[in-house]
Amino acid sequence: MDLRCDPRRDPRHRGRPDLADPRLLAEHGLFALGDKGYDGLDRNLVITPFKGKGKPDWQKEHNRLHARLRGPGERMFAQLKKWAILDQLRCDPAWTTHIAKALQVLNDYERSAG
C-alpha cells in the first residue's frame, strides 16, 4: 500500500479521531457490529454474535440477524481484497471511503440484477 494513503503515516491526518474506537462510538450515539473477536467490549457499543453450541433460539436468531447485517460489508471487503483496489490507490485517504461505498453500491446492484 502506498504510504501516502495510510492515514496513520500521513502527517496531514494526524490527530484525526478513529471512529472504530468504542468511546467515540458512544460519544456520537453509534454502535458497531463486530465479529466474535470483539467479544468482551461493551455490548451496547459493539454488538457481537453469541459463541458456543446449544444456544437458545433467541441467541440463534440474534446470530442470524447479525450475520445478515454484516454480510454485505463482508462481501464488499472480500471483493476489494480480491481486486486489490486499495493497494493501488494513489489519492487522499479521505477518498478511500467514498470509493469503497461506490464499489459496494455497484456490487450490490450487480448481485440484485442477476
N, C-alpha and C positions, 0 to 999 in steps of 0.2 A: 504494500500500500504506500502511496505517496505521502511522505511526512507532512506535506503542506495541507493535506486533507484530514490530518489527525488533530482534532481539537485539543488533545492533551499536550501536543508538542508545538502547536501554533500559537505564538505569543499574542496574536490578536484576540484569542478566545480564552485566555487565562482568566480565572475568576468567574467564569460563567457557571451558573448552577447546573448540576446534573439532576434531571428530573427523575432518574431511576432511584435516587436516594429516598427511602421511605419517609424521612422527616419532611422533605419538600413536597411529597405527595400529600401529606396531611395538611401542610400549610395552604395548599391550593385546593383542598377538598376533593382530591382524586384518590383512586386506588389502582392497583395493578394486578394483572393475572400472571402468576408465576408458576413455574414447574415445581416438581417435588423438591428440587434442590433449594428452594427458597422457604421451605417449611421451617418454622421457628420464628419468623418475623411476625410482627403484629398482624393477625388475621383480618383486621379491619382495613389494613392498608395494602397488604399483598395477599391475595386470595390464591390458595394452592389446593391441588386435589388431595383427597384423603389417601393415605397409604394403607397397605396391608390387605389381607384376604378376609373373607367373611364379614364384609361391611353390611350394615343395614341398608335397606332400599333407598332411604333418603340420601345417604352418602354416595351410593352408586349413581343416583340421579344428579347429584351435585357434580360428580366427576364427569358425567356425560355432558352436562351443560358447560362445564369448564372447558372441556376438550372442543366443543362446538364453537365456543367463543374464541379460543386461542388458535384454532385450526387455520383460518385464512392468513393470519400473520405468520404462522409457522411455515405454511406453503410458500408465502411470498419470500421469506428469508431463505428457504431452500432454493427457490428459483434464482434469487440474487447470487447465492453462492455458486450455483451451477453455471450461471452465465459469467461469473467473476466480474460483474459490473462495478462493484465498489472498489475492486483492486485497480480499475482503470481510470477512476475519476481524477481529473486534474482541475479542481474547482474549489471555490469557497465551501467549507464544511456545511454552512447553512443550507446549501442547495441539496445536500445529500438526502435530507428528509423529504424534500419536495420530489426528488427523482424517485425515491423508494415508494412514496404514495402514488405517484403516477403509474409506476410499474405495477403496483398492486391493483389499481383500478383496471388497467389493461388486462392483467392476468385474470381477474375476476370476470371481466366481460368475456374473455375468450373461453373460460370454463363454462359460463352460463349459456354461451351461444352454441356450444356443441361439441 
